[in-house]
Amino acid sequence: MTTTPDFTKVMQDMMASFPVDASAMQNAFKTQAAMAEKMSKVALEAAEKSTEITAKWTKDTIAKMADMSKAKSEPTDYTKSATDFASAAAEMAAENMAAFAEVAKKVQMETVELMLAAGKDFSEDATAAVKKATVEVTTAAKKAAAAK
């Protein structure tokens, strides 16, 4: 009564009764890793394109500022230069925001495509795993019933 029962053998027998398919886990991991790789590619391409847009926008703005900062002979030329700069800046902003929107749109479309493909893959993997598990559990139950 003072000794604690050893349930090691009981647990081993119980766990042996529940078949585990390690290949299903490996396949799920491979599928997830492949999807993560594709999602990373989409994100990195978007970051690269966004960086290019930002760099071009900055370069263009600096060029316009260089024109505006030149010495003028007439005071009205300063007003015209500032107005031209403001107009060009607004135009550049509209163009670059449209370019950013295109990048976002492309990312969204590619992400939806990946998610749909992944959902299909996961569904097929899950269906196959459930079918296999059902067969294995049924077989184990029949063996257990026959052993009694």
N, C-alpha and C positions, 0 to 999 in steps of 0.2 A: 503494500500500500504506500510505502514511502518512496518508491521509485517511480519516476516519470516514464510513462510508456513511450517507446520509440516508434514514432509514426513514419520513419524514413521509408520503410518498405511499402507501407500503405500509400504514401504520397507518390512513390515511384510507380507503383502499379496503377494508381489513378491517372497519373500523367501519361503513362504508356497507353491508356485506354482512349485518350484524346489525341488523335493523330494531328501533327502540325506540319504544314507544308512550307518548308523554308524557301522553296523555289518561288512560291507566290509572293513572299516578302521581297525576295531579290528582284523579281520582275516589277513589283510596285516601286521599289527604290530606283531601278533603272528608268522606269517611265517618268518618275518624278524628277530625276536628275536631268533627263533629256528635256523635259519641259522647262526646268529652271535654266538650262543652257540657252534655250530658244528665247525665253523671256529676258534673260540678261543681254542677249544679242540685240533685241529690240530696244531695250533701255540704253545700251551703249551707243547704238546708232543714232538714237534721238539726242543723246547728250552731245555727240560729236557734231551733228547738224546744228543744234542750238548754239554750240560754241562758235561754229563758223559764222552763223548769222550775227551773233553778238560781236564778234571780232570785226566783221565787215561794217556793221552799223557804227561801231566805235571809230574805225578808220575813216569812214565817210564823214562822221560828225567832226572829227579833228580837222579834216581837210576843209570843211565848210567854215570852221572857226578860224582857220588860218587866213582864209579870204576875208573874213569879217574883221580880223585884228590888224589888217594892213592900214597904214596911215592914209588918210583921205585929204584932198585939197579943199573940199567944201563941207560945211557942217551937215548939209542935207544928204551928202553921200553916206554919212554914218547912219542916218535914219534908214536910208535905202538898204544899206548893208545889213543892218539889224533885221529889217523886214524880210529881206531875201533869206537870211539865215533862219528866221522863225518859220518861214514858208517851207524851206527845204527840210528843216527838222521835222515839221509836221508830216510832210510827204514821206520822209524816210521812216518815221514812226509807223505810219500806216502800212507801208510796204513790208517792214520787218515784222510787225504784228501779224500780218497776213502770212508771212513765211513761218512764224512760230505756230500759227493755227494749222498750217499744212502739216507741220511736223507732228503736232498733237493728234491731228486727224489720222495720220498714217499709223501712229503708235496705237491709237484706239482700234483701228481696223485690224492690225496685226495681232493685238492682244485678244480681241474677240475671236479671230480665227484660231489662235492657239488654244483658247479656252474651250471652244467647241470641239476641236480635235482631241484635246486632253479628256474632255468629258466622255467622248466616244470611246477612247482608249481605256479609261478607268472603268467605264461601264462594261466593256468586253472582258477586261481582266477580272472584275468582280463577279461577273456571271460565271466565268470559267472556274474561279476559285470556289464559288458556292456550289457549283455542280460537283466538283471534285470532292469537296468536303462532305457533301451529302452522300456521295457514294461511299466514302471512307467511313463515315459514321454509321451508315446502314450496314456496311460489312462488319464493323466492330460490334454493333448491336446484335447481329445475327450470330457472330462467334460467341458472344457472351451468353446469348440465349441457348445456343447449342451446348455450351460448356456446363450449364446447369442441368 
